[in-house]
Amino acid sequence: SEEAAAAAAAAAIKVIGFIGNSATIAAGFVMYNVTTFDTDVLNGPLDLDVTFGLTVWGYSFLWANWVAFALGMAAALVVLGVEMEYHSLPCAAFRARFVDSIQRGASHLSGGLFALAMFSFIVAFGLFGMAKMA
C-alpha cells in the first residue's frame, strides 16, 4: 500500500541520516586534533626541554586528520543533499519512488565515505602516538 511504502521510505531516509550524523564525529575530533597540534605534537606537553618538531609522523598525522575531515564532511553533505531532496517532494508517493531510486547508491556512497573517514581517523590516532614517541 501507499502508506507502507511511505513508512518504508521514511525509515530508509532515517537510516541514511544516521550515517550522515555519525560522519561528523570524525570532523569534530579533527578540529580538536589540529588545534592542539602545537602543544601535543610539536612541542611535547609537560616537558619544556623536549621539542619534537615536525617529523614525518607529525606531518602524516596532519594529513590523516584532514583526510578524515574531508571524507566525513563529504558523507554528511551527501546525506544532507538526499534529505533536502526527500523533504522537498510534494507527496508520499514521490518520496517513496525517490527513495527506491537512490537508496542503494546513497547508502553505499555515504556509508563508504563514512567508513573511510573513520579508518583515516583511527590511522590519525595511531600516527599521533608515533609522533609523540619519535
N, CA, C and O of each residue as an XYZ file, in Angstrom:
536
protein
N       0.829     -1.183      0.000
C       0.000      0.000      0.000
C       0.873      1.246      0.000
O       2.078      1.189      0.247
N       0.240      2.355     -0.280
C       0.965      3.626     -0.339
C       1.482      4.050      1.033
O       2.563      4.631      1.136
N       0.716      3.762      2.087
C       1.160      4.109      3.439
C       2.376      3.297      3.853
O       3.292      3.823      4.485
N       2.390      2.024      3.502
C       3.537      1.175      3.837
C       4.779      1.624      3.085
O       5.878      1.624      3.639
N       4.606      2.008      1.818
C       5.742      2.493      1.029
C       6.274      3.805      1.606
O       7.484      4.027      1.641
N       5.376      4.663      2.053
C       5.798      5.930      2.646
C       6.547      5.694      3.960
O       7.547      6.357      4.237
N       6.059      4.751      4.764
C       6.732      4.431      6.030
C       8.106      3.819      5.773
O       9.066      4.136      6.476
N       8.206      2.951      4.777
C       9.497      2.343      4.438
C      10.476      3.400      3.934
O      11.661      3.362      4.264
N       9.980      4.335      3.140
C      10.833      5.407      2.632
C      11.336      6.289      3.770
O      12.509      6.661      3.801
N      10.457      6.620      4.696
C      10.853      7.444      5.840
C      11.892      6.716      6.695
O      12.840      7.333      7.180
N      11.716      5.411      6.878
C      12.680      4.631      7.657
C      14.038      4.587      6.961
O      15.077      4.689      7.613
N      14.026      4.435      5.645
C      15.283      4.388      4.890
C      16.015      5.727      4.981
O      17.234      5.756      5.152
N      15.293      6.812      4.869
C      15.910      8.141      4.979
C      16.465      8.340      6.387
O      17.513      8.963      6.559
N      15.779      7.821      7.380
C      16.258      7.945      8.761
C      17.587      7.215      8.948
O      18.490      7.728      9.609
N      17.709      6.023      8.370
C      18.962      5.260      8.464
C      20.090      5.995      7.749
O      21.200      6.099      8.272
N      19.807      6.499      6.564
C      20.825      7.265      5.834
C      21.221      8.501      6.647
O      22.391      8.882      6.658
N      20.266      9.122      7.321
C      20.543     10.272      8.168
C      21.470      9.931      9.324
O      22.309     10.748      9.703
N      21.332      8.732      9.893
C      22.227      8.308     10.968
C      23.667      8.237     10.475
O      24.594      8.575     11.211
N      23.857      7.803      9.241
C      25.206      7.742      8.676
C      25.792      9.150      8.594
O      26.938      9.372      8.984
N      25.017     10.088      8.092
C      25.489     11.464      7.983
C      25.804     12.081      9.329
O      26.804     12.784      9.475
N      24.953     11.822     10.319
C      25.210     12.346     11.659
C      26.468     11.744     12.259
O      27.252     12.445     12.898
N      26.662     10.462     12.059
C      27.840      9.785     12.602
C      29.120     10.264     11.934
O      30.176     10.298     12.567
N      29.037     10.629     10.673
C      30.226     11.076      9.946
C      30.804     12.361     10.515
O      31.986     12.644     10.321
N      29.998     13.135     11.205
C      30.510     14.381     11.768
C      31.390     14.150     12.990
O      32.071     15.071     13.440
N      31.387     12.926     13.540
C      32.261     12.600     14.673
C      33.714     12.813     14.285
O      34.469     13.457     15.014
N      34.107     12.274     13.137
C      35.492     12.423     12.683
C      35.836     13.894     12.503
O      36.923     14.326     12.887
N      34.939     14.656     11.935
C      35.211     16.071     11.691
C      35.412     16.831     12.999
O      36.295     17.685     13.079
N      34.626     16.544     14.007
C      34.765     17.222     15.291
C      36.091     16.921     15.972
O      36.743     17.823     16.498
N      36.485     15.668     15.963
C      37.756     15.316     16.582
C      38.939     15.856     15.795
O      39.979     16.170     16.374
N      38.791     15.964     14.498
C      39.868     16.543     13.694
C      40.111     17.986     14.114
O      41.259     18.414     14.232
N      39.057     18.724     14.336
C      39.238     20.112     14.760
C      39.994     20.168     16.090
O      40.850     21.032     16.275
N      39.692     19.269     17.000
C      40.425     19.211     18.269
C      41.893     18.849     18.017
O      42.795     19.491     18.555
N      42.124     17.826     17.204
C      43.497     17.389     16.932
C      44.340     18.496     16.317
O      45.502     18.675     16.681
N      43.764     19.224     15.400
C      44.525     20.266     14.709
C      44.792     21.455     15.631
O      45.876     22.038     15.590
N      43.822     21.816     16.453
C      44.024     22.974     17.327
C      45.003     22.687     18.453
O      45.628     23.613     18.971
N      45.150     21.439     18.842
C      46.097     21.101     19.912
C      47.408     20.544     19.359
O      48.232     20.036     20.120
N      47.607     20.633     18.062
C      48.792     20.051     17.423
C      50.090     20.637     17.965
O      51.060     19.909     18.172
N      50.113     21.930     18.194
C      51.342     22.568     18.671
C      51.765     22.032     20.033
O      52.922     21.653     20.220
N      50.835     21.997     20.987
C      51.211     21.552     22.328
C      51.313     20.044     22.450
O      52.092     19.547     23.263
N      50.548     19.305     21.665
C      50.568     17.844     21.780
C      51.652     17.182     20.939
O      52.185     16.146     21.337
N      51.985     17.746     19.807
C      52.924     17.078     18.906
C      54.215     17.868     18.736
O      55.297     17.330     18.971
N      54.124     19.114     18.338
C      55.341     19.867     18.022
C      56.229     20.109     19.236
O      57.440     19.897     19.174
N      55.641     20.546     20.324
C      56.442     20.906     21.491
C      56.413     19.891     22.611
O      57.186     20.008     23.562
N      55.559     18.913     22.529
C      55.505     17.896     23.570
C      55.026     18.473     24.888
O      55.679     19.361     25.437
N      53.909     17.999     25.411
C      53.344     18.572     26.634
C      54.122     18.155     27.880
O      54.774     17.111     27.901
N      54.045     18.962     28.881
C      54.556     18.695     30.224
C      56.074     18.634     30.341
O      56.591     18.502     31.450
N      56.784     18.724     29.262
C      58.240     18.665     29.321
C      58.801     19.762     28.423
O      58.914     19.580     27.211
N      59.140     20.867     29.001
C      59.573     22.022     28.219
C      60.942     21.831     27.582
O      61.320     22.595     26.694
N      61.697     20.817     28.024
C      63.018     20.576     27.451
C      62.950     19.803     26.142
O      63.951     19.719     25.430
N      61.803     19.242     25.812
C      61.669     18.409     24.614
C      60.865     19.150     23.560
O      59.752     19.605     23.824
N      61.424     19.269     22.381
C      60.697     19.812     21.242
C      60.769     18.774     20.130
O      61.832     18.534     19.557
N      59.645     18.172     19.836
C      59.624     17.117     18.825
C      59.821     17.679     17.425
O      60.496     17.063     16.600
N      59.243     18.838     17.151
C      59.315     19.401     15.813
C      58.383     18.674     14.861
O      57.666     17.755     15.256
N      58.400     19.089     13.622
C      57.541     18.470     12.613
C      58.286     17.305     11.977
O      59.082     17.481     11.055
N      58.009     16.119     12.488
C      58.617     14.908     11.957
C      57.722     14.338     10.869
O      56.636     14.859     10.618
N      58.168     13.282     10.231
C      57.337     12.619      9.228
C      56.053     12.078      9.865
O      55.003     12.034      9.223
N      56.149     11.668     11.135
C      54.955     11.161     11.834
C      53.960     12.288     12.096
O      52.755     12.119     11.910
N      54.469     13.426     12.525
C      53.586     14.566     12.764
C      52.932     15.065     11.491
O      51.749     15.404     11.475
N      53.717     15.106     10.426
C      53.192     15.525      9.129
C      52.121     14.541      8.648
O      51.075     14.953      8.146
N      52.385     13.249      8.803
C      51.415     12.218      8.421
C      50.155     12.303      9.272
O      49.048     12.078      8.782
N      50.331     12.630     10.546
C      49.195     12.810     11.452
C      48.268     13.911     10.935
O      47.047     13.752     10.921
N      48.860     15.021     10.511
C      48.052     16.113      9.963
C      47.296     15.677      8.718
O      46.104     15.954      8.582
N      47.985     14.999      7.813
C      47.332     14.548      6.584
C      46.189     13.572      6.873
O      45.115     13.686      6.284
N      46.412     12.627      7.765
C      45.353     11.662      8.100
C      44.142     12.375      8.695
O      43.002     12.001      8.422
N      44.392     13.402      9.507
C      43.287     14.176     10.071
C      42.501     14.899      8.994
O      41.270     14.898      9.014
N      43.203     15.515      8.055
C      42.496     16.256      7.012
C      41.740     15.322      6.078
O      40.669     15.677      5.586
N      42.280     14.136      5.829
C      41.556     13.148      5.012
C      40.289     12.711      5.752
O      39.218     12.617      5.152
N      40.413     12.444      7.057
C      39.240     12.061      7.853
C      38.187     13.168      7.836
O      36.994     12.897      7.700
N      38.632     14.403      7.975
C      37.705     15.534      7.963
C      36.999     15.637      6.611
O      35.776     15.768      6.553
N      37.774     15.578      5.527
C      37.190     15.734      4.194
C      36.196     14.623      3.884
O      35.117     14.890      3.355
N      36.546     13.387      4.206
C      35.645     12.273      3.920
C      34.409     12.299      4.819
O      33.304     11.993      4.368
N      34.594     12.663      6.083
C      33.449     12.767      6.987
C      32.479     13.852      6.557
O      31.264     13.659      6.586
N      33.018     14.988      6.161
C      32.152     16.065      5.699
C      31.485     15.705      4.370
O      30.326     16.054      4.146
N      32.206     15.014      3.495
C      31.603     14.588      2.231
C      30.425     13.653      2.490
O      29.380     13.778      1.851
N      30.589     12.721      3.423
C      29.485     11.812      3.766
C      28.296     12.600      4.313
O      27.152     12.344      3.939
N      28.566     13.549      5.191
C      27.485     14.353      5.760
C      26.783     15.183      4.686
O      25.563     15.344      4.725
N      27.546     15.709      3.731
C      26.941     16.517      2.670
C      26.124     15.675      1.693
O      25.099     16.131      1.186
N      26.569     14.456      1.429
C      25.760     13.545      0.597
C      24.406     13.329      1.259
O      23.364     13.427      0.609
N      24.428     13.036      2.552
C      23.185     12.797      3.279
C      22.326     14.058      3.319
O      21.107     13.985      3.166
N      22.948     15.198      3.520
C      22.198     16.457      3.522
C      21.483     16.666      2.194
O      20.313     17.048      2.170
N      22.180     16.418      1.091
C      21.562     16.567     -0.227
C      20.381     15.631     -0.420
O      19.339     16.029     -0.941
N      20.552     14.385      0.003
C      19.457     13.402     -0.112
C      18.271     13.835      0.744
O      17.129     13.802      0.287
N      18.538     14.239      1.978
C      17.440     14.643      2.862
C      16.727     15.892      2.371
O      15.504     15.989      2.471
N      17.480     16.844      1.843
C      16.844     18.056      1.315
C      15.918     17.728      0.145
O      14.800     18.238      0.064
N      16.388     16.885     -0.748
C      15.562     16.489     -1.894
C      14.328     15.721     -1.425
O      13.220     15.977     -1.897
N      14.512     14.793     -0.510
C      13.409     13.980      0.008
C      12.324     14.870      0.618
O      11.142     14.705      0.317
N      12.721     15.803      1.468
C      11.735     16.638      2.159
C      11.120     17.709      1.257
O      10.110     18.315      1.614
N      11.722     17.942      0.094
C      11.140     18.934     -0.822
C      10.085     18.334     -1.740
O       9.369     19.071     -2.418
N       9.977     17.022     -1.774
C       8.997     16.379     -2.655
C       7.586     16.577     -2.104
O       7.386     16.577     -0.889
N       6.601     16.748     -3.003
C       5.274     17.179     -2.562
C       4.397     16.111     -1.905
O       3.492     16.454     -1.144
N       4.640     14.825     -2.180
C       3.742     13.825     -1.609
C       4.492     12.534     -1.289
O       5.624     12.328     -1.727
N       3.842     11.681     -0.526
C       4.447     10.428     -0.072
C       4.788      9.501     -1.235
O       5.787      8.784     -1.174
N       3.989      9.502     -2.280
C       4.266      8.627     -3.424
C       5.564      9.037     -4.117
O       6.368      8.178     -4.480
N       5.772     10.322     -4.301
C       7.028     10.805     -4.908
C       8.222     10.478     -4.009
O       9.294     10.100     -4.482
N       8.008     10.632     -2.701
C       9.094     10.334     -1.762
C       9.466      8.854     -1.814
O      10.646      8.503     -1.807
N       8.463      8.000     -1.865
C       8.729      6.554     -1.926
C       9.486      6.199     -3.201
O      10.437      5.419     -3.156
N       9.074      6.764     -4.344
C       9.790      6.500     -5.604
C      11.215      7.050     -5.563
O      12.147      6.417     -6.059
N      11.375      8.218     -4.976
C      12.710      8.815     -4.856
C      13.633      7.907     -4.041
O      14.764      7.641     -4.446
N      13.149      7.436     -2.899
C      13.973      6.576     -2.048
C      14.286      5.263     -2.757
O      15.410      4.770     -2.672
N      13.316      4.698     -3.449
C      13.575      3.464     -4.199
C      14.681      3.664     -5.231
O      15.489      2.767     -5.466
N      14.710      4.832     -5.837
C      15.690      5.061     -6.907
C      17.089      5.387     -6.388
O      18.069      5.143     -7.091
N      17.206      5.928     -5.185
C      18.541      6.357     -4.707
C      19.044      5.596     -3.480
O      20.198      5.766     -3.087
N      18.217      4.780     -2.884
C      18.578      4.178     -1.599
C      19.890      3.404     -1.663
O      20.767      3.629     -0.829
N      20.047      2.522     -2.603
C      21.261      1.705     -2.679
C      22.491      2.579     -2.927
O      23.499      2.446     -2.234
N      22.408      3.462     -3.905
C      23.547      4.315     -4.226
C      23.902      5.270     -3.101
O      25.077      5.434     -2.774
N      22.897      5.904     -2.503
C      23.157      6.856     -1.412
C      23.707      6.140     -0.184
O      24.587      6.665      0.498
N      23.197      4.954      0.096
C      23.696      4.191      1.242
C      25.144      3.779      1.034
O      25.970      3.899      1.939
N      25.446      3.291     -0.169
C      26.825      2.877     -0.440
C      27.780      4.068     -0.454
O      28.883      3.986      0.086
N      27.365      5.163     -1.062
C      28.236      6.333     -1.139
C      28.478      6.933      0.245
O      29.626      7.119      0.649
N      27.409      7.234      0.965
C      27.578      7.849      2.285
C      28.223      6.868      3.262
O      29.075      7.260      4.059
N      27.830      5.614      3.207
C      28.428      4.610      4.095
C      29.896      4.374      3.781
O      30.707      4.217      4.694
N      30.246      4.347      2.502
C      31.642      4.175      2.111
C      32.499      5.351      2.538
O      33.601      5.165      3.054
N      32.000      6.557      2.326
C      32.732      7.747      2.768
C      32.901      7.753      4.285
O      33.962      8.104      4.801
N      31.840      7.360      4.993
C      31.906      7.296      6.449
C      32.939      6.276      6.907
O      33.734      6.560      7.803
N      32.936      5.095      6.302
C      33.901      4.057      6.684
C      35.333      4.523      6.433
O      36.212      4.303      7.266
N      35.566      5.160      5.301
C      36.905      5.668      5.005
C      37.302      6.799      5.954
O      38.463      6.907      6.348
N      36.338      7.636      6.316
C      36.621      8.720      7.268
C      37.013      8.142      8.624
O      37.970      8.604      9.245
N      36.280      7.139      9.081
C      36.601      6.537     10.370
C      37.936      5.796     10.322
O      38.684      5.814     11.300
N      38.243      5.149      9.208
C      39.538      4.493      9.060
C      40.661      5.530      9.137
O      41.658      5.319      9.828
N      40.499      6.637      8.434
C      41.506      7.700      8.467
C      41.636      8.282      9.869
O      42.734      8.619     10.313
N      40.526      8.395     10.547
C      40.503      8.901     11.911
C      41.304      7.985     12.842
O      42.079      8.460     13.673
N      41.113      6.683     12.698
C      41.845      5.709     13.514
C      43.329      5.741     13.172
O      44.175      5.687     14.065
N      43.647      5.828     11.886
C      45.043      5.942     11.465
C      45.669      7.199     12.063
O      46.817      7.169     12.507
N      44.927      8.294     12.077
C      45.447      9.545     12.639
C      45.825      9.373     14.108
O      46.853      9.887     14.550
N      45.007      8.659     14.859
C      45.347      8.460     16.264
C      46.572      7.576     16.426
O      47.371      7.785     17.340
N      46.730      6.594     15.552
C      47.957      5.805     15.570
C      49.185      6.661     15.255
O      50.231      6.529     15.890
N      49.039      7.523     14.283
C      50.136      8.414     13.922
C      50.417      9.434     15.023
O      51.552      9.879     15.194
N      49.384      9.795     15.758
C      49.565     10.691     16.891
C      50.523     10.060     17.910
O      51.434     10.719     18.412
N      50.305      8.794     18.200
C      51.188      8.090     19.109
C      52.609      8.006     18.572
O      53.574      8.182     19.316
N      52.732      7.737     17.285
C      54.067      7.676     16.682
C      54.752      9.042     16.711
O      55.961      9.117     16.930
N      54.011     10.103     16.498
C      54.590     11.445     16.526
C      55.091     11.792     17.926
O      56.104     12.477     18.068
N      54.400     11.334     18.944
C      54.805     11.628     20.320
C      55.959     10.740     20.773
O      56.708     11.108     21.678
N      56.105      9.585     20.156
C      57.175      8.670     20.551
C      58.476      8.938     19.800
O      59.549      8.547     20.258
N      58.383      9.594     18.664
C      59.572      9.764     17.829
C      60.627     10.625     18.493
O      61.687     10.860     17.913
